[in-house]
C-alpha cells in the first residue's frame, strides 16, 4: 500500500533522511523506532507532503505521491496525526472534527462523525467543549478522530502517547488496534514507547541518524539484543 524508496530529506545544509526505504502492506501496523533526531517525524512529514524530499519516491496504492500537495494526498486516503496533536484549541470538539471533513459533503461528514463517536465515546460526551480545555489524552483522541473524519485508508500516527497519563495511553493504543482491526485502516506508527509499539505492531523498522538500520517482524525485534538494549530497557 505504502512504499518509500531511497528517500532523502534535507533541512538546509542538514540531511535528515539518507536514502530511507520501507514499505507498509495493506492492513498492517508498522512502527518506526529510533532515538530523538533519528528522522521518524521527518519520514512521516515527507510521506504526507509536509516536507519535500530532495530525492527518492513515496508511492501510495501504486501512485507516486512524492510531489503532490498535502490536500491531494489526504484526498487519496492518507491521514496524518501530527506529533503534539495540533488541535484547534479555541474551537469545540465538533468544530475540530469538521475541520478534518473538508473533503466530505454535509451528510457524509455527519455520518463519519458518528463513526468517530462510536470509536471515541469520550468525544461525544465532550462534543460542545472547547478543545483546549480537554485533557492530554482526550486531545489525542480528538487528533485521531479529526484524521479519521477524512476516511483514510492509511493513518500516520506520530507519538500518540506523548505527554499522556499511562492509563489513557493504554486506552488509546487499544483504540489504535481497534481502528486497524475493525475498520481495516493501515497504520504507520511512530512511538517513543517501544515496548508498547512492538506489542501492537506487525513489523517494525529502526532508524538511526536518518537511516534504516534494522527491519523485521515485531517478535524478532523484541528478541533482538541490540533493540532490547537500546529501546526496550533490557
CORZILIN-V537186 format. One record per residue. N is the residue number from 1. PSI is psi in whole degrees, -180 to 180 (NA if undefined). Layout:
# CORZILIN-V537186
{{N,PSI} {N,PSI}}
This chain:
# CORZILIN-V537186
{{1,-48} {2,126} {3,121} {4,126} {5,123} {6,45} {7,124} {8,130} {9,136} {10,147} {11,97} {12,-125} {13,-6} {14,125} {15,118} {16,-35} {17,131} {18,84} {19,46} {20,133} {21,132} {22,163} {23,154} {24,120} {25,156} {26,131} {27,-5} {28,159} {29,119} {30,135} {31,144} {32,122} {33,154} {34,161} {35,168} {36,134} {37,5} {38,-20} {39,12} {40,-51} {41,-39} {42,-39} {43,-47} {44,-41} {45,-35} {46,-38} {47,-44} {48,4} {49,7} {50,-18} {51,124} {52,138} {53,145} {54,-40} {55,170} {56,176} {57,151} {58,122} {59,137} {60,118} {61,42} {62,0} {63,133} {64,115} {65,11} {66,-40} {67,8} {68,146} {69,154} {70,-39} {71,-30} {72,-35} {73,-41} {74,-42} {75,-32} {76,-10} {77,25} {78,116} {79,154} {80,123} {81,107} {82,159} {83,137} {84,4} {85,-46} {86,41} {87,166} {88,99} {89,-29} {90,-4} {91,160} {92,171} {93,-49} {94,-42} {95,-38} {96,-44} {97,-42} {98,-28} {99,-27} {100,-5} {101,24} {102,-17} {103,-8} {104,155} {105,171} {106,-45} {107,-42} {108,-40} {109,-41} {110,-41} {111,-43} {112,-35} {113,-40} {114,-36} {115,-41} {116,-41} {117,-33} {118,-37} {119,-41} {120,81} {121,-28} {122,-35} {123,-36} {124,-40} {125,-32} {126,15} {127,-29} {128,0} {129,144} {130,129} {131,-34} {132,-15} {133,0} {134,159} {135,167} {136,-41} {137,-39} {138,-37} {139,-36} {140,-40} {141,-41} {142,-41} {143,-41} {144,-44} {145,-40} {146,-42} {147,-37} {148,-24} {149,-23} {150,6} {151,56} {152,152} {153,-28} {154,139} {155,128} {156,120} {157,120} {158,107} {159,60} {160,-16} {161,-4} {162,123} {163,25} {164,144} {165,142} {166,-38} {167,-42} {168,-28} {169,-47} {170,-43} {171,-41} {172,-39} {173,-31} {174,-38} {175,-35} {176,-45} {177,-40} {178,-44} {179,-41} {180,-47} {181,-48} {182,-29} {183,-7} {184,24} {185,125} {186,143} {187,131} {188,117} {189,125} {190,127} {191,131} {192,-29} {193,91} {194,-37} {195,-47} {196,-42} {197,-46} {198,-23} {199,-28} {200,-19} {201,152} {202,-41} {203,166} {204,157} {205,141} {206,124} {207,136} {208,123} {209,47} {210,15} {211,143} {212,117} {213,-13} {214,139} {215,128} {216,175} {217,161} {218,-40} {219,-43} {220,-39} {221,-39} {222,-28} {223,-11} {224,123} {225,-39} {226,-44} {227,-42} {228,-43} {229,-42} {230,-34} {231,-17} {232,4} {233,29} {234,NA}}
